[in-house]
């Protein structure tokens, strides 16, 4: 697990490092905010790399999106239940976001 360096800027070097080590991409960014620049890759020796964004709130979102399902799958355990919160109004997607 790596926190930070998962975006696409000049100082974000994780992607290039994974390419140099022959990683197979499984997830390369997720359309969610906060938490967009997250990644999941597997190295040739079968080790998994989960890249979480540097922002703490975004990292928490990415951990729920990628890390928890990966750990559940690798250990054969069910995903932890997510809390349900009733909505009190309409929700509108931001421009350019499907949904």
C-alpha positions as CSV (number, residue, x, y, z in Angstrom):
1,X,0.0,0.0,0.0
2,X,1.3,3.4,-1.0
3,X,-0.2,6.7,0.0
4,X,0.4,9.7,-2.3
5,X,2.2,9.9,-5.6
6,X,-0.9,8.2,-7.3
7,X,-2.1,11.1,-9.5
8,X,-0.8,12.1,-12.9
9,X,1.5,15.1,-12.2
10,X,5.2,15.4,-12.7
11,X,6.0,14.6,-9.0
12,X,3.7,11.6,-9.0
13,X,6.1,8.8,-9.8
14,X,4.3,5.6,-8.6
15,X,2.8,4.8,-12.1
16,X,6.2,5.0,-13.8
17,X,7.8,2.9,-11.1
18,X,5.1,0.2,-11.6
19,X,5.6,0.3,-15.3
20,X,9.3,-0.2,-14.9
21,X,8.6,-3.3,-12.7
22,X,6.2,-4.9,-15.1
23,X,3.0,-4.3,-13.1
24,X,-0.4,-5.4,-14.5
25,X,-3.0,-2.7,-14.1
26,X,-6.3,-3.7,-12.6
27,X,-7.6,-0.2,-11.7
28,X,-6.1,3.0,-12.9
29,X,-8.2,5.8,-11.3
30,X,-11.9,5.8,-10.2
31,X,-14.5,8.4,-11.0
32,X,-15.2,9.3,-7.4
33,X,-14.5,12.4,-5.3
34,X,-12.6,12.6,-3.1
35,X,-10.4,9.7,-4.1
36,X,-10.0,9.8,-7.9
37,X,-6.3,9.1,-8.2
38,X,-6.3,5.6,-6.8
39,X,-4.8,2.5,-8.4
40,X,-4.6,-1.3,-8.1
41,X,-1.8,-3.2,-9.8
42,X,-0.2,-6.6,-9.5
43,X,3.5,-7.2,-9.9
44,X,4.9,-10.2,-11.8
45,X,5.7,-12.0,-8.5
46,X,1.9,-11.7,-7.7
47,X,2.3,-9.0,-5.0
48,X,-0.5,-6.5,-5.0
49,X,0.0,-2.7,-5.0
50,X,-2.8,-0.4,-3.8
51,X,-2.1,3.2,-4.4
52,X,-4.1,5.6,-2.2
53,X,-4.3,9.4,-2.8
54,X,-2.3,11.6,-0.5
55,X,-5.3,13.6,0.8
56,X,-6.5,11.8,4.0
57,X,-10.3,11.9,3.1
58,X,-9.5,10.7,-0.4
59,X,-7.3,7.9,1.0
60,X,-10.1,6.8,3.3
61,X,-12.5,6.7,0.3
62,X,-10.0,4.7,-1.8
63,X,-9.3,2.3,1.1
64,X,-13.1,1.5,1.1
65,X,-13.2,1.3,-2.7
66,X,-10.1,-0.8,-3.4
67,X,-8.2,-2.0,-0.3
68,X,-11.1,-3.5,1.7
69,X,-12.4,-5.6,-1.3
70,X,-8.9,-6.7,-2.1
71,X,-8.2,-7.9,1.5
72,X,-11.6,-9.6,1.7
73,X,-10.9,-11.4,-1.6
74,X,-7.4,-12.5,-0.6
75,X,-8.5,-13.7,2.8
76,X,-11.9,-15.2,1.9
77,X,-13.7,-13.0,4.3
78,X,-16.9,-10.9,3.6
79,X,-16.7,-7.2,3.1
80,X,-17.5,-5.2,6.2
81,X,-21.0,-3.7,6.1
82,X,-21.2,-0.1,5.1
83,X,-23.5,2.2,7.1
84,X,-26.7,3.2,5.5
85,X,-27.8,6.9,5.8
86,X,-31.3,8.1,4.8
87,X,-31.3,10.9,2.3
88,X,-33.2,14.0,3.2
89,X,-33.2,15.6,-0.3
90,X,-32.5,15.1,-4.0
91,X,-29.0,14.4,-5.2
92,X,-27.7,15.8,-8.5
93,X,-24.5,14.5,-10.1
94,X,-21.8,17.1,-10.8
95,X,-21.3,18.2,-14.4
96,X,-19.4,15.5,-16.3
97,X,-20.0,12.8,-13.7
98,X,-22.3,9.9,-14.8
99,X,-25.2,9.2,-12.8
